[in-house]
Amino acid sequence: MVDYSKWKDIEISDDEDDTHPNIDTPSLFRWRHQARVERMNEQEKKKQAIENERKNNQKQLETIQQELKNCSGNEEKLSQLQAKLKEVESKKSELNSKFDELRLQEKKTPWNVDTISKPAFSKTIINKTTKRSDDDLTEEEKEVRMRDFVKDNKKLLEQFGMLRRYDDSKKYLLDHPHLACESTANYLVIWCINLQMEEKTSLMEHVAHQCICMQYILELAKQLDADPRACIGPFFDRIQVADIEYKKHFDLEVESFKERIKKRALEKIEDALAEQEEEERKQRLGPGGLDPVEVFESLPESLQKCFESRDIALLQETIKTMPEDEAKLHLKRCVDSGLWVPDASKVEKDGETSEADDGAAASSSSDAKPKVSTEDVD
């Protein structure tokens, strides 16, 4: 037989009572529930207090019993411990009675919505997105990683860069999710710069749009602390149904990126030209490390005419008219730059070796500045 008696004493739920129309029913139910909760809390405090007293009493009892075992020969102390033991045992019986009475009272309390049931077990499952991998790589390791990635995926990267429609880009990245990474964004940036340097502005602007899409995916992954691959779908879903403000911000970022690419491409072209000029300057340096073009331009106009006309007699006369210290300074700089080849007769006897040296000296001046020998001047 099933015992249904325990279901007889159940306190009616707060929202099941009929109340007078003039009474604020929600407030009444709230007050009832609050009063019941307060009674239950007070009952729990009493139970906890008695339980603590029982634990302390048990500790005292164990301590006295241990002292009785160790006590021998001292009748006075023994009698004191026995009296104290009797008192503690009496207290224990009193506490047990209170505890049993409280348990009985608790058992007779009608069940209500807060006590009618308790969870047998509780389990929480939280689905977490895949975390981004934070690799502590050195700059050299990142460079090697980038180079290997481009080598293995260059064709896929270029195909993605040529897409335009959001649906096509979304499908392509979902088919190749490994492209959703920093290396892809870096490659697209470099590609845009190279295209602009080649004056392929229209194609650069096309690839720039795809580059910003990838950067938005990476930024979304960073904000969510998730793997960029998990943000491919959410980004394209949002950009396709984006509000005016979000789409405006995206378009402004694309235009700003294009301007930065143009500026950077111009800087790289200027750097390349400067590097080329510096390389040419190094190639035409004379034996003393001076640039013959710079030395020639720094000479007095009278000396410049001598070198331009290759007039040895005029050169001799011009040097004689100059102060000795100034003439020595200009002659030394001409020798160090290769404009003036000292000991020309020895150079001619050195054959091919000397000719190679002379050729290097001659090529060092793009304006083909004439050289003269000290023997010619002397």
BALOBA-1460 file (C-alpha; in Angstrom, 3 decimals):
// residues 378
<rec num="1" residu="m" x="0.000" y="0.000" z="0.000"/>
<rec num="2" residu="v" x="1.201" y="3.478" z="-0.835"/>
<rec num="3" residu="d" x="1.135" y="5.887" z="2.106"/>
<rec num="4" residu="y" x="-0.465" y="9.132" z="0.944"/>
<rec num="5" residu="s" x="-0.731" y="10.632" z="4.414"/>
<rec num="6" residu="k" x="2.273" y="12.829" z="3.917"/>
<rec num="7" residu="w" x="0.443" y="14.654" z="1.155"/>
<rec num="8" residu="k" x="-2.403" y="15.694" z="3.474"/>
<rec num="9" residu="d" x="-0.550" y="18.510" z="5.204"/>
<rec num="10" residu="i" x="0.599" y="20.710" z="2.345"/>
<rec num="11" residu="e" x="0.452" y="24.460" z="2.688"/>
<rec num="12" residu="i" x="-1.548" y="25.957" z="-0.143"/>
<rec num="13" residu="s" x="0.473" y="27.887" z="-2.693"/>
<rec num="14" residu="d" x="0.488" y="31.655" z="-2.383"/>
<rec num="15" residu="d" x="-1.377" y="32.145" z="-5.640"/>
<rec num="16" residu="e" x="-4.175" y="29.638" z="-4.952"/>
<rec num="17" residu="d" x="-6.081" y="31.541" z="-2.242"/>
<rec num="18" residu="d" x="-9.127" y="33.584" z="-3.078"/>
<rec num="19" residu="t" x="-8.825" y="37.075" z="-1.684"/>
<rec num="20" residu="h" x="-11.212" y="39.960" z="-1.188"/>
<rec num="21" residu="p" x="-11.490" y="42.253" z="-4.198"/>
<rec num="22" residu="n" x="-10.367" y="45.225" z="-2.094"/>
<rec num="23" residu="i" x="-7.094" y="43.505" z="-1.105"/>
<rec num="24" residu="d" x="-3.983" y="43.884" z="-3.204"/>
<rec num="25" residu="t" x="-3.475" y="40.203" z="-4.002"/>
<rec num="26" residu="p" x="0.144" y="40.373" z="-5.266"/>
<rec num="27" residu="s" x="1.224" y="42.293" z="-2.164"/>
<rec num="28" residu="l" x="-0.584" y="39.829" z="0.109"/>
<rec num="29" residu="f" x="1.068" y="36.833" z="-1.565"/>
<rec num="30" residu="r" x="4.440" y="38.565" z="-1.350"/>
<rec num="31" residu="w" x="3.997" y="39.272" z="2.383"/>
<rec num="32" residu="r" x="2.877" y="35.710" z="3.060"/>
<rec num="33" residu="h" x="5.860" y="34.280" z="1.273"/>
<rec num="34" residu="q" x="8.232" y="36.664" z="3.033"/>
<rec num="35" residu="a" x="6.798" y="35.761" z="6.442"/>
<rec num="36" residu="r" x="7.101" y="32.045" z="5.720"/>
<rec num="37" residu="v" x="10.699" y="32.438" z="4.525"/>
<rec num="38" residu="e" x="11.554" y="34.397" z="7.690"/>
<rec num="39" residu="r" x="10.037" y="31.634" z="9.856"/>
<rec num="40" residu="m" x="12.021" y="29.006" z="7.981"/>
<rec num="41" residu="n" x="15.243" y="31.015" z="8.374"/>
<rec num="42" residu="e" x="14.629" y="31.438" z="12.101"/>
<rec num="43" residu="q" x="13.987" y="27.707" z="12.452"/>
<rec num="44" residu="e" x="17.198" y="26.955" z="10.581"/>
<rec num="45" residu="k" x="19.195" y="29.299" z="12.839"/>
<rec num="46" residu="k" x="17.859" y="27.540" z="15.955"/>
<rec num="47" residu="k" x="18.720" y="24.169" z="14.489"/>
<rec num="48" residu="q" x="22.225" y="25.332" z="13.606"/>
<rec num="49" residu="a" x="22.777" y="26.811" z="17.087"/>
<rec num="50" residu="i" x="21.758" y="23.568" z="18.795"/>
<rec num="51" residu="e" x="23.958" y="21.590" z="16.425"/>
<rec num="52" residu="n" x="26.952" y="23.778" z="17.315"/>
<rec num="53" residu="e" x="26.258" y="23.353" z="21.049"/>
<rec num="54" residu="r" x="26.100" y="19.578" z="20.609"/>
<rec num="55" residu="k" x="29.477" y="19.589" z="18.845"/>
<rec num="56" residu="n" x="31.084" y="21.682" z="21.601"/>
<rec num="57" residu="n" x="29.505" y="19.466" z="24.252"/>
<rec num="58" residu="q" x="30.887" y="16.364" z="22.562"/>
<rec num="59" residu="k" x="34.373" y="17.872" z="22.510"/>
<rec num="60" residu="q" x="34.154" y="18.689" z="26.236"/>
<rec num="61" residu="l" x="32.966" y="15.175" z="26.974"/>
<rec num="62" residu="e" x="35.874" y="13.620" z="25.091"/>
<rec num="63" residu="t" x="38.364" y="15.940" z="26.829"/>
<rec num="64" residu="i" x="37.079" y="15.047" z="30.329"/>
<rec num="65" residu="q" x="37.069" y="11.333" z="29.560"/>
<rec num="66" residu="q" x="40.700" y="11.593" z="28.414"/>
<rec num="67" residu="e" x="41.677" y="13.445" z="31.589"/>
<rec num="68" residu="l" x="39.976" y="10.742" z="33.694"/>
<rec num="69" residu="k" x="42.066" y="8.077" z="31.999"/>
<rec num="70" residu="n" x="45.261" y="9.988" z="32.741"/>
<rec num="71" residu="c" x="44.290" y="10.895" z="36.312"/>
<rec num="72" residu="s" x="45.577" y="8.465" z="38.951"/>
<rec num="73" residu="g" x="46.317" y="8.879" z="42.660"/>
<rec num="74" residu="n" x="44.711" y="12.313" z="43.004"/>
<rec num="75" residu="e" x="41.325" y="11.666" z="44.593"/>
<rec num="76" residu="e" x="40.344" y="15.329" z="44.785"/>
<rec num="77" residu="k" x="40.949" y="15.966" z="41.091"/>
<rec num="78" residu="l" x="39.279" y="12.690" z="40.212"/>
<rec num="79" residu="s" x="36.111" y="13.667" z="42.073"/>
<rec num="80" residu="q" x="36.094" y="17.074" z="40.342"/>
<rec num="81" residu="l" x="36.406" y="15.479" z="36.917"/>
<rec num="82" residu="q" x="33.606" y="13.009" z="37.680"/>
<rec num="83" residu="a" x="31.317" y="15.836" z="38.790"/>
<rec num="84" residu="k" x="32.171" y="17.802" z="35.677"/>
<rec num="85" residu="l" x="31.569" y="14.713" z="33.524"/>
<rec num="86" residu="k" x="28.154" y="14.242" z="35.062"/>
<rec num="87" residu="e" x="27.307" y="17.879" z="34.328"/>
<rec num="88" residu="v" x="28.433" y="17.610" z="30.692"/>
<rec num="89" residu="e" x="26.484" y="14.379" z="30.177"/>
<rec num="90" residu="s" x="23.393" y="16.033" z="31.604"/>
<rec num="91" residu="k" x="23.879" y="18.932" z="29.201"/>
<rec num="92" residu="k" x="24.262" y="16.457" z="26.359"/>
<rec num="93" residu="s" x="20.940" y="14.805" z="27.180"/>
<rec num="94" residu="e" x="19.265" y="18.232" z="27.294"/>
<rec num="95" residu="l" x="20.682" y="19.231" z="23.921"/>
<rec num="96" residu="n" x="19.656" y="15.918" z="22.360"/>
<rec num="97" residu="s" x="16.126" y="16.425" z="23.639"/>
<rec num="98" residu="k" x="15.985" y="19.940" z="22.159"/>
<rec num="99" residu="f" x="17.332" y="18.679" z="18.875"/>
<rec num="100" residu="d" x="14.791" y="15.833" z="18.699"/>
<rec num="101" residu="e" x="12.002" y="18.242" z="19.564"/>
<rec num="102" residu="l" x="13.116" y="20.593" z="16.828"/>
<rec num="103" residu="r" x="13.296" y="17.750" z="14.320"/>
<rec num="104" residu="l" x="9.795" y="16.652" z="15.261"/>
<rec num="105" residu="q" x="8.502" y="20.193" z="14.903"/>
<rec num="106" residu="e" x="10.165" y="20.466" z="11.530"/>
<rec num="107" residu="k" x="8.610" y="17.179" z="10.452"/>
<rec num="108" residu="k" x="5.121" y="18.377" z="11.422"/>
<rec num="109" residu="t" x="5.507" y="21.626" z="9.516"/>
<rec num="110" residu="p" x="3.298" y="21.548" z="6.398"/>
<rec num="111" residu="w" x="5.101" y="21.395" z="3.102"/>
<rec num="112" residu="n" x="5.064" y="24.462" z="0.920"/>
<rec num="113" residu="v" x="6.325" y="25.505" z="-2.460"/>
<rec num="114" residu="d" x="9.839" y="26.047" z="-1.059"/>
<rec num="115" residu="t" x="10.147" y="22.697" z="0.779"/>
<rec num="116" residu="i" x="8.006" y="20.252" z="-1.157"/>
<rec num="117" residu="s" x="10.920" y="19.166" z="-3.281"/>
<rec num="118" residu="k" x="14.691" y="19.429" z="-3.474"/>
<rec num="119" residu="p" x="16.986" y="18.863" z="-6.459"/>
<rec num="120" residu="a" x="18.473" y="15.389" z="-6.485"/>
<rec num="121" residu="f" x="21.454" y="16.615" z="-8.487"/>
<rec num="122" residu="s" x="22.471" y="19.670" z="-10.456"/>
<rec num="123" residu="k" x="24.565" y="19.842" z="-13.583"/>
<rec num="124" residu="t" x="25.473" y="22.838" z="-15.731"/>
<rec num="125" residu="i" x="26.942" y="22.539" z="-19.225"/>
<rec num="126" residu="i" x="28.350" y="25.646" z="-20.876"/>
<rec num="127" residu="n" x="29.244" y="25.538" z="-24.528"/>
<rec num="128" residu="k" x="32.477" y="27.405" z="-25.011"/>
<rec num="129" residu="t" x="33.862" y="28.611" z="-28.299"/>
<rec num="130" residu="t" x="37.306" y="27.498" z="-29.276"/>
<rec num="131" residu="k" x="39.911" y="29.753" z="-27.721"/>
<rec num="132" residu="r" x="42.428" y="31.534" z="-29.897"/>
<rec num="133" residu="s" x="45.903" y="30.105" z="-29.701"/>
<rec num="134" residu="d" x="48.350" y="32.657" z="-28.286"/>
<rec num="135" residu="d" x="51.731" y="31.504" z="-29.483"/>
<rec num="136" residu="d" x="54.683" y="33.267" z="-27.916"/>
<rec num="137" residu="l" x="56.735" y="33.358" z="-31.093"/>
<rec num="138" residu="t" x="59.811" y="35.445" z="-31.765"/>
<rec num="139" residu="e" x="59.918" y="37.759" z="-34.771"/>
<rec num="140" residu="e" x="62.083" y="35.260" z="-36.650"/>
<rec num="141" residu="e" x="59.645" y="32.434" z="-35.939"/>
<rec num="142" residu="k" x="56.713" y="34.583" z="-37.051"/>
<rec num="143" residu="e" x="58.532" y="35.417" z="-40.287"/>
<rec num="144" residu="v" x="59.234" y="31.757" z="-41.014"/>
<rec num="145" residu="r" x="55.645" y="30.860" z="-40.186"/>
<rec num="146" residu="m" x="54.344" y="33.588" z="-42.489"/>
<rec num="147" residu="r" x="56.640" y="32.520" z="-45.324"/>
<rec num="148" residu="d" x="55.592" y="28.872" z="-45.040"/>
<rec num="149" residu="f" x="51.908" y="29.834" z="-44.888"/>
<rec num="150" residu="v" x="52.124" y="31.938" z="-48.050"/>
<rec num="151" residu="k" x="54.099" y="29.232" z="-49.841"/>
<rec num="152" residu="d" x="51.424" y="26.632" z="-49.088"/>
<rec num="153" residu="n" x="48.363" y="28.851" z="-49.660"/>
<rec num="154" residu="k" x="49.355" y="31.554" z="-52.158"/>
<rec num="155" residu="k" x="46.864" y="30.422" z="-54.794"/>
<rec num="156" residu="l" x="44.019" y="30.256" z="-52.257"/>
<rec num="157" residu="l" x="44.918" y="33.677" z="-50.883"/>
<rec num="158" residu="e" x="44.878" y="35.286" z="-54.311"/>
<rec num="159" residu="q" x="41.548" y="33.652" z="-55.139"/>
<rec num="160" residu="f" x="40.053" y="35.046" z="-51.932"/>
<rec num="161" residu="g" x="41.484" y="38.480" z="-52.693"/>
<rec num="162" residu="m" x="39.706" y="38.505" z="-56.072"/>
<rec num="163" residu="l" x="36.254" y="37.811" z="-54.574"/>
<rec num="164" residu="r" x="33.799" y="40.634" z="-53.984"/>
<rec num="165" residu="r" x="30.337" y="39.392" z="-52.954"/>
<rec num="166" residu="y" x="29.899" y="38.670" z="-49.250"/>
<rec num="167" residu="d" x="28.172" y="35.348" z="-49.905"/>
<rec num="168" residu="d" x="31.062" y="34.168" z="-52.068"/>
<rec num="169" residu="s" x="33.649" y="35.278" z="-49.513"/>
<rec num="170" residu="k" x="31.752" y="33.593" z="-46.673"/>
<rec num="171" residu="k" x="31.442" y="30.297" z="-48.556"/>
<rec num="172" residu="y" x="35.094" y="30.413" z="-49.612"/>
<rec num="173" residu="l" x="36.354" y="30.949" z="-46.055"/>
<rec num="174" residu="l" x="34.013" y="28.293" z="-44.664"/>
<rec num="175" residu="d" x="35.454" y="25.890" z="-47.250"/>
<rec num="176" residu="h" x="38.989" y="26.984" z="-46.302"/>
<rec num="177" residu="p" x="38.700" y="28.026" z="-42.625"/>
<rec num="178" residu="h" x="42.479" y="27.942" z="-42.074"/>
<rec num="179" residu="l" x="42.693" y="31.185" z="-44.083"/>
<rec num="180" residu="a" x="41.030" y="33.065" z="-41.214"/>
<rec num="181" residu="c" x="44.261" y="34.166" z="-39.563"/>
<rec num="182" residu="e" x="46.741" y="37.028" z="-39.219"/>
<rec num="183" residu="s" x="48.937" y="35.661" z="-42.007"/>
<rec num="184" residu="t" x="46.137" y="36.104" z="-44.555"/>
<rec num="185" residu="a" x="45.592" y="39.725" z="-43.524"/>
<rec num="186" residu="n" x="49.338" y="40.412" z="-43.686"/>
<rec num="187" residu="y" x="49.644" y="38.877" z="-47.153"/>
<rec num="188" residu="l" x="46.714" y="40.915" z="-48.472"/>
<rec num="189" residu="v" x="48.276" y="44.110" z="-47.116"/>
<rec num="190" residu="i" x="51.604" y="43.341" z="-48.821"/>
<rec num="191" residu="w" x="49.801" y="42.433" z="-52.034"/>
<rec num="192" residu="c" x="47.899" y="45.741" z="-51.992"/>
<rec num="193" residu="i" x="51.147" y="47.697" z="-51.580"/>
<rec num="194" residu="n" x="52.807" y="45.842" z="-54.454"/>
<rec num="195" residu="l" x="49.786" y="46.418" z="-56.711"/>
<rec num="196" residu="q" x="49.824" y="50.144" z="-55.965"/>
<rec num="197" residu="m" x="53.571" y="50.326" z="-56.631"/>
<rec num="198" residu="e" x="52.832" y="48.749" z="-60.021"/>
<rec num="199" residu="e" x="50.164" y="51.455" z="-60.533"/>
<rec num="200" residu="k" x="47.359" y="48.853" z="-60.563"/>
<rec num="201" residu="t" x="45.141" y="51.031" z="-58.375"/>
<rec num="202" residu="s" x="41.815" y="49.503" z="-59.418"/>
<rec num="203" residu="l" x="42.942" y="45.979" z="-58.549"/>
<rec num="204" residu="m" x="44.488" y="47.238" z="-55.312"/>
<rec num="205" residu="e" x="41.159" y="48.729" z="-54.230"/>
<rec num="206" residu="h" x="39.445" y="45.413" z="-54.972"/>
<rec num="207" residu="v" x="41.877" y="43.446" z="-52.790"/>
<rec num="208" residu="a" x="41.744" y="46.132" z="-50.080"/>
<rec num="209" residu="h" x="38.046" y="45.394" z="-49.509"/>
<rec num="210" residu="q" x="38.819" y="41.724" z="-48.849"/>
<rec num="211" residu="c" x="41.673" y="42.701" z="-46.554"/>
<rec num="212" residu="i" x="39.360" y="44.803" z="-44.367"/>
<rec num="213" residu="c" x="36.862" y="41.929" z="-44.231"/>
<rec num="214" residu="m" x="39.597" y="39.681" z="-42.866"/>
<rec num="215" residu="q" x="40.710" y="42.317" z="-40.361"/>
<rec num="216" residu="y" x="37.124" y="42.696" z="-39.112"/>
<rec num="217" residu="i" x="36.919" y="38.926" z="-38.594"/>
<rec num="218" residu="l" x="40.158" y="38.969" z="-36.606"/>
<rec num="219" residu="e" x="38.978" y="41.935" z="-34.522"/>
<rec num="220" residu="l" x="35.678" y="40.176" z="-33.760"/>
<rec num="221" residu="a" x="37.599" y="37.079" z="-32.664"/>
<rec num="222" residu="k" x="39.762" y="39.227" z="-30.408"/>
<rec num="223" residu="q" x="36.727" y="40.856" z="-28.772"/>
<rec num="224" residu="l" x="35.044" y="37.495" z="-28.176"/>
<rec num="225" residu="d" x="38.308" y="35.790" z="-27.199"/>
<rec num="226" residu="a" x="37.504" y="33.125" z="-29.772"/>
<rec num="227" residu="d" x="39.150" y="31.377" z="-32.694"/>
<rec num="228" residu="p" x="38.824" y="33.493" z="-35.878"/>
<rec num="229" residu="r" x="37.407" y="30.462" z="-37.673"/>
<rec num="230" residu="a" x="34.390" y="30.603" z="-35.368"/>
<rec num="231" residu="c" x="33.771" y="34.245" z="-36.372"/>
<rec num="232" residu="i" x="33.551" y="33.805" z="-40.159"/>
<rec num="233" residu="g" x="29.799" y="33.216" z="-40.222"/>
<rec num="234" residu="p" x="28.874" y="35.828" z="-37.579"/>
<rec num="235" residu="f" x="30.802" y="38.601" z="-39.361"/>
<rec num="236" residu="f" x="29.299" y="38.027" z="-42.806"/>
<rec num="237" residu="d" x="25.820" y="37.573" z="-41.316"/>
<rec num="238" residu="r" x="26.173" y="40.917" z="-39.559"/>
<rec num="239" residu="i" x="27.703" y="42.884" z="-42.433"/>
<rec num="240" residu="q" x="24.943" y="41.771" z="-44.801"/>
<rec num="241" residu="v" x="22.159" y="42.951" z="-42.494"/>
<rec num="242" residu="a" x="24.153" y="45.705" z="-40.798"/>
<rec num="243" residu="d" x="22.605" y="48.965" z="-39.722"/>
<rec num="244" residu="i" x="23.558" y="52.169" z="-41.502"/>
<rec num="245" residu="e" x="26.097" y="53.203" z="-38.859"/>
<rec num="246" residu="y" x="27.977" y="49.886" z="-38.912"/>
<rec num="247" residu="k" x="28.079" y="49.754" z="-42.724"/>
<rec num="248" residu="k" x="29.215" y="53.382" z="-42.854"/>
<rec num="249" residu="h" x="32.044" y="52.646" z="-40.440"/>
<rec num="250" residu="f" x="33.095" y="49.636" z="-42.539"/>
<rec num="251" residu="d" x="33.138" y="51.662" z="-45.771"/>
<rec num="252" residu="l" x="35.132" y="54.453" z="-44.095"/>
<rec num="253" residu="e" x="37.675" y="51.907" z="-42.895"/>
<rec num="254" residu="v" x="38.035" y="50.542" z="-46.445"/>
<rec num="255" residu="e" x="38.606" y="54.053" z="-47.873"/>
<rec num="256" residu="s" x="41.058" y="54.914" z="-45.096"/>
<rec num="257" residu="f" x="42.946" y="51.684" z="-45.756"/>
<rec num="258" residu="k" x="43.224" y="52.525" z="-49.465"/>
<rec num="259" residu="e" x="44.727" y="55.921" z="-48.647"/>
<rec num="260" residu="r" x="47.239" y="54.327" z="-46.269"/>
<rec num="261" residu="i" x="48.216" y="51.835" z="-48.966"/>
<rec num="262" residu="k" x="48.780" y="54.626" z="-51.507"/>
<rec num="263" residu="k" x="50.881" y="56.576" z="-49.028"/>
<rec num="264" residu="r" x="52.933" y="53.525" z="-48.069"/>
<rec num="265" residu="a" x="53.491" y="52.551" z="-51.720"/>
<rec num="266" residu="l" x="54.764" y="56.065" z="-52.478"/>
<rec num="267" residu="e" x="57.119" y="55.871" z="-49.494"/>
<rec num="268" residu="k" x="58.470" y="52.515" z="-50.658"/>
<rec num="269" residu="i" x="59.062" y="53.874" z="-54.157"/>
<rec num="270" residu="e" x="60.937" y="56.846" z="-52.719"/>
<rec num="271" residu="d" x="62.949" y="54.533" z="-50.472"/>
<rec num="272" residu="a" x="63.786" y="52.310" z="-53.443"/>
<rec num="273" residu="l" x="64.958" y="55.283" z="-55.507"/>
<rec num="274" residu="a" x="67.013" y="56.595" z="-52.611"/>
<rec num="275" residu="e" x="68.542" y="53.149" z="-52.118"/>
<rec num="276" residu="q" x="69.351" y="52.909" z="-55.825"/>
<rec num="277" residu="e" x="70.974" y="56.334" z="-55.788"/>
<rec num="278" residu="e" x="72.995" y="55.403" z="-52.728"/>
<rec num="279" residu="e" x="74.115" y="52.179" z="-54.408"/>
<rec num="280" residu="e" x="75.189" y="54.090" z="-57.524"/>
<rec num="281" residu="r" x="77.022" y="56.593" z="-55.358"/>
<rec num="282" residu="k" x="78.895" y="53.805" z="-53.568"/>
<rec num="283" residu="q" x="79.877" y="52.261" z="-56.901"/>
<rec num="284" residu="r" x="81.426" y="55.486" z="-58.184"/>
<rec num="285" residu="l" x="83.376" y="56.280" z="-55.002"/>
<rec num="286" residu="g" x="87.072" y="56.927" z="-55.596"/>
<rec num="287" residu="p" x="90.021" y="55.250" z="-53.863"/>
<rec num="288" residu="g" x="89.757" y="57.686" z="-50.957"/>
<rec num="289" residu="g" x="86.044" y="57.076" z="-50.457"/>
<rec num="290" residu="l" x="84.839" y="60.357" z="-51.956"/>
<rec num="291" residu="d" x="82.127" y="60.773" z="-54.590"/>
<rec num="292" residu="p" x="83.649" y="62.268" z="-57.783"/>
<rec num="293" residu="v" x="80.368" y="64.026" z="-58.632"/>
<rec num="294" residu="e" x="80.186" y="65.708" z="-55.240"/>
<rec num="295" residu="v" x="83.877" y="66.651" z="-55.358"/>
<rec num="296" residu="f" x="83.582" y="68.069" z="-58.868"/>
<rec num="297" residu="e" x="80.574" y="70.194" z="-57.896"/>
<rec num="298" residu="s" x="82.477" y="71.533" z="-54.848"/>
<rec num="299" residu="l" x="85.514" y="72.661" z="-56.898"/>
<rec num="300" residu="p" x="85.955" y="76.312" z="-57.825"/>
<rec num="301" residu="e" x="84.489" y="77.202" z="-61.208"/>
<rec num="302" residu="s" x="87.972" y="77.694" z="-62.683"/>
<rec num="303" residu="l" x="89.015" y="74.140" z="-61.797"/>
<rec num="304" residu="q" x="85.716" y="72.744" z="-63.079"/>
<rec num="305" residu="k" x="86.402" y="74.333" z="-66.490"/>
<rec num="306" residu="c" x="89.830" y="72.678" z="-66.566"/>
<rec num="307" residu="f" x="88.367" y="69.210" z="-66.006"/>
<rec num="308" residu="e" x="85.479" y="69.776" z="-68.426"/>
<rec num="309" residu="s" x="87.814" y="70.976" z="-71.218"/>
<rec num="310" residu="r" x="90.535" y="68.435" z="-70.360"/>
<rec num="311" residu="d" x="93.000" y="71.303" z="-70.786"/>
<rec num="312" residu="i" x="96.161" y="70.323" z="-68.903"/>
<rec num="313" residu="a" x="97.887" y="73.629" z="-69.534"/>
<rec num="314" residu="l" x="94.901" y="75.550" z="-68.214"/>
<rec num="315" residu="l" x="94.834" y="73.291" z="-65.147"/>
<rec num="316" residu="q" x="98.506" y="73.991" z="-64.466"/>
<rec num="317" residu="e" x="98.008" y="77.730" z="-64.756"/>
<rec num="318" residu="t" x="94.885" y="77.671" z="-62.545"/>
<rec num="319" residu="i" x="96.632" y="75.748" z="-59.748"/>
<rec num="320" residu="k" x="99.592" y="78.187" z="-59.814"/>
<rec num="321" residu="t" x="97.229" y="81.111" z="-59.251"/>
<rec num="322" residu="m" x="95.595" y="79.481" z="-56.200"/>
<rec num="323" residu="p" x="96.936" y="79.631" z="-52.617"/>
<rec num="324" residu="e" x="99.127" y="76.627" z="-51.872"/>
<rec num="325" residu="d" x="96.969" y="75.215" z="-49.025"/>
<rec num="326" residu="e" x="93.778" y="75.550" z="-51.050"/>
<rec num="327" residu="a" x="95.393" y="73.978" z="-54.096"/>
<rec num="328" residu="k" x="96.640" y="70.994" z="-52.017"/>
<rec num="329" residu="l" x="93.201" y="70.505" z="-50.492"/>
<rec num="330" residu="h" x="91.454" y="70.448" z="-53.873"/>
<rec num="331" residu="l" x="94.138" y="68.181" z="-55.388"/>
<rec num="332" residu="k" x="93.860" y="65.713" z="-52.485"/>
<rec num="333" residu="r" x="90.076" y="65.564" z="-52.767"/>
<rec num="334" residu="c" x="90.372" y="65.046" z="-56.534"/>
<rec num="335" residu="v" x="92.784" y="62.132" z="-55.942"/>
<rec num="336" residu="d" x="90.538" y="60.563" z="-53.240"/>
<rec num="337" residu="s" x="87.522" y="60.786" z="-55.522"/>
<rec num="338" residu="g" x="89.290" y="59.409" z="-58.606"/>
<rec num="339" residu="l" x="89.003" y="62.636" z="-60.632"/>
<rec num="340" residu="w" x="92.773" y="62.915" z="-60.505"/>
<rec num="341" residu="v" x="94.739" y="59.709" z="-61.136"/>
<rec num="342" residu="p" x="98.218" y="60.027" z="-59.608"/>
<rec num="343" residu="d" x="101.240" y="58.320" z="-61.189"/>
<rec num="344" residu="a" x="99.526" y="57.673" z="-64.513"/>
<rec num="345" residu="s" x="102.599" y="56.067" z="-66.115"/>
<rec num="346" residu="k" x="102.557" y="53.301" z="-63.511"/>
<rec num="347" residu="v" x="98.856" y="52.767" z="-64.096"/>
<rec num="348" residu="e" x="99.427" y="52.258" z="-67.810"/>
<rec num="349" residu="k" x="102.126" y="49.634" z="-67.144"/>
<rec num="350" residu="d" x="99.849" y="47.584" z="-64.841"/>
<rec num="351" residu="g" x="97.903" y="46.291" z="-67.836"/>
<rec num="352" residu="e" x="94.493" y="44.772" z="-67.329"/>
<rec num="353" residu="t" x="94.571" y="45.131" z="-63.542"/>
<rec num="354" residu="s" x="95.134" y="48.838" z="-63.831"/>
<rec num="355" residu="e" x="92.528" y="49.097" z="-66.591"/>
<rec num="356" residu="a" x="89.975" y="47.467" z="-64.332"/>
<rec num="357" residu="d" x="90.759" y="49.996" z="-61.617"/>
<rec num="358" residu="d" x="90.545" y="52.846" z="-64.095"/>
<rec num="359" residu="g" x="87.221" y="51.495" z="-65.357"/>
<rec num="360" residu="a" x="85.831" y="51.473" z="-61.820"/>
<rec num="361" residu="a" x="87.020" y="55.038" z="-61.344"/>
<rec num="362" residu="a" x="85.537" y="56.101" z="-64.665"/>
<rec num="363" residu="s" x="82.162" y="54.451" z="-63.969"/>
<rec num="364" residu="s" x="81.990" y="56.208" z="-60.618"/>
<rec num="365" residu="s" x="81.131" y="59.470" z="-62.372"/>
<rec num="366" residu="s" x="77.841" y="59.401" z="-64.272"/>
<rec num="367" residu="d" x="78.702" y="62.765" z="-65.873"/>
<rec num="368" residu="a" x="81.984" y="61.326" z="-67.215"/>
<rec num="369" residu="k" x="84.126" y="63.903" z="-65.446"/>
<rec num="370" residu="p" x="87.645" y="63.974" z="-67.015"/>
<rec num="371" residu="k" x="90.621" y="62.724" z="-65.060"/>
<rec num="372" residu="v" x="94.144" y="64.063" z="-65.227"/>
<rec num="373" residu="s" x="97.473" y="62.774" z="-63.979"/>
<rec num="374" residu="t" x="99.818" y="64.447" z="-61.542"/>
<rec num="375" residu="e" x="102.503" y="63.971" z="-64.164"/>
<rec num="376" residu="d" x="100.464" y="66.012" z="-66.616"/>
<rec num="377" residu="v" x="100.117" y="68.828" z="-64.107"/>
<rec num="378" residu="d" x="103.732" y="68.678" z="-63.029"/>
